[in-house]
Amino acid sequence: MRTLKMYATISINLIKCNKNLTKSALKFHNRGNPLRAYQSIDDTVIFFMKKIIGISGARVKATGFEVLDKNETYLFVSNHQSNFDIPLLYTYSPIKMAFVAKQEMPKIPIMGKLMELRGHIFMNRDNPKDAVKSIQKGIEVLKSGASLAVFPEGSRSKGKAMGSFKPGALRLAIKSGVKVVPIVINGSFNLIEANGGRVKPANVEIRCLNPLDPKNYKDAVKLTEELEIIIKNELQQSQSIKE
């Protein structure tokens, strides 16, 4: 029942809000004000994101976000357990962000266009030239004052284990100079991935750690290695406490 209700809520809200959201965002984009365009989408999308999380029955504990400066632009870097990670991070972070997503996302009816208007970056990791173009777009988004989020594993782990981080997306931090915020998400896979695609209630922890300054790292590889160690250690510590 939760599963059907969640997908119905997503579909109904997208169809219901699409026209007004698109019109409002395009208006601000045409005026050369992308930040206001992003905000016009956030104001509505955050409302039904909360609905989705509520329907899932997720019991969320979010900590550490008080270290963030609401006037600063960040690159959020997180482990990736579930399809719920995007709505969870987007909802519980006081600073809203766009995400670096797979190249297939723009093909999704309605949602794909809204994601483009919101400043999401679509990356083809199998095509180096396309990946470079995507990174350049991401740098432009960050320099405009809008925050981004990336999942360096490249795909969901769908469980407790964390995959290796890939350094490509971390070039965004090195080239833009924005601070990097490590995020640890624990337990989100229990909402859907652990249940064969069915949505079930679960405890989820989202932990925001102290930002890192990319100026302290000589390249994206070193920064990626440091982030992987930090996030993996915090994730294992969180899991050991629950066990």
N, C-alpha and C positions, 0 to 999 in steps of 0.2 A: 504493500500500500504506500509506504514512504517513497519507494522508487518511482511509481507512477505519478504520485503527487509532485515530486521534485521535477521530473521532466515536463510535466504539464505546466508547472509554474514558470519554468524557464521559457517554454514555447509561448505561452500566453503573454508574458511580460515583454518578450522580444517583439512579438507582433503588435501588441498594444502601444508600445513606446517608440517603436522604430522610426515612424515618420517624424514625430516631433524632435526626437533626439538627433536624427540626421540633419533636419532643417536647422536646428539651433547650432550644432557643431559646424556645419558648413558656413553658416553666417559668420562665425568668429574666425574660421580659417580664412575666409575670403577677405576679412579685415586685417589679416596678418597677425592675429592674436591666438596662436595655438594653445597657450596655457588656459585661456578662457574657454576654448572649445573643449579641452580635456575636462575642465571643471563642470561644464554643462552636462557632460555625459556622466561623470562621477556622481553628481547630485541625485540622479535617478537610479543608476545601476547599483549603487551601494545599498539602496533600499531593498531591491529584490535579491541581492546577494545575501543579505541578512535573512531574508525569507527562506532561501535555499538551505542555509546552515541550520536554521531553526527546524525545518522539516526533517533534516537528517538526524536530528537528535544529538548532534555533536556537543559534548561538554568541554568547552574550550577554556584553557588557562593560558593567557598571553602575558608575558612578563618582559621587562627590560626596555620597552619602547620609550621610556622616559629619558633615555640617553640621547634621543634624537632632537635635533634643532629643526623646528617646523619651518624655518626660513631657509633651510639648506637643501641642496639637491644631493641625492644619494643613488648609488647602485646597490640594490639589495641582492645578496647572493645566498641561495638556500639549497638544502637538500630537497629531494623530490620523491615523495612516497605515493602521492595520490592525485587524481583529477580534482580533488577538493583543495589542493594546496593554493591554487590561484585565488578562489573566493575567500579562503581563510586569511591569507596574507593581505589581500586587498582590503578585507573588512576590518581586520584587527590592527593594522598599522595606522597610526595617526597621519602618516604621510602617504597619500595615494600614489600609485605608480602604474606604468604600462609594463608589459612583459615581453621578453624575447621569446617568441613562439615558433613552432614548426611552420614550414612554408605552406603546408596544406590548409592552414586555418582561414586564409582569406576566401577560400572556396565555399565555406559554410554560409548558406543563405542568411541574410540579415546580419548575423553575428560578425561575419567576416568584414563587412563594410564598416560596422560600428567600431571594430577593433582597429581598423586603419585610421578612422577619424580620431580615435583615442590616443594614437601615437604608438601602438604596439609595433614591434619590429619582427618581421618574419624572416627566418634564416634557413637557407639551404646548406646544411653542413657538408653535403656531398659534392658541392660545387664551390671550389675556392674563390672564384671570381664573384659569384653571387654573395658568398659569405662576407667578402671584403666590402661590398656595396652595403650590405645590411649593417655591418659594424659602423660604417661611415654615417648611415642614417641614425643609428643609435647615439653616436657621438653628438650629432646635431640636436637630437632630442634632449640629451643631458645638458648641453651647453645652452639650450633655450630656457633651462630652469626646471625641467620636468624630470622626475625620478623614474628609474627603470628597475626591473627585477629580472634575474636570470637564474636558471637551474643548470649548473655546469655539468651535471651527470648526463644531460642530453635526453634522458627519458626517465619515466617513473621506475623506482625500484620495486614498487608494489609490495613492500615488506619492510622488515626492520633493517636489513642490510643497506649500506650506502655504496653506490658505485663510484668509480674514479671520476674526478673532475677533469674536464677538458678546458684548456687555457684560452680557446678562441674568443669567447664572450668577454673574458676579463681584459681584453685589449680596450674595451670600452672605458674602463677605469683608468688605465695607463694613459690613454690618449686624451681623455676628457679632463682628468685631474680630480674628478669628484670622489668623495670618500666612499668606501665600501662597507656595507653593513652585513655581517654574517647573521644568518637566520637559521635556527634549528627547528624543524618540524618533526614531532614525534607522535605516532599513533594515527595519523590521518588515513593510512591504508586500511585501517579497520572499519572505516565508514563505508567503503564500497569494494575495494580491490580484494580484500580478504573474504568477501562474501559472494564471490562469483557474479559480481555486477549488481547485487541487490544492496540497497541503502539500509544501514543499520546504525543505531546509536553507538557512540564510542567516546572515550576520553582522548582529547588531543591537546598537546602542549606546543605552544609557539614561543620560542625564546629569542629575543633580540639581543645580540652581543655588541660590545663596544666597536664603533667604526674603525676601520683601518685607513691610513693615508697611503694612497698608491705611490706617493713620492718616495716612500721608504723602501720601495722594491724596484730592482733594476729592470724587470720586464714582467710580462703577463704570466710567464711560467712560474716564476718565484712567488708571485702573488697568489696564483692558483694553488700551488703546493701548500702555502701557509693557510689558506682558507680551508682546504680539504682537511688538514690536520686539526684545525680549530673546531670546525663543525662536526667532524667525525668523533672527536673526543667528547664534545658536549653531548652529542646524540647518544653515545654509548653510556655516558654517565647518567643521562636521563632514563635510559632503558634499564640500567642496573638498579636504580632507585625504585622503579616501579615493580621490578621483579623481586 
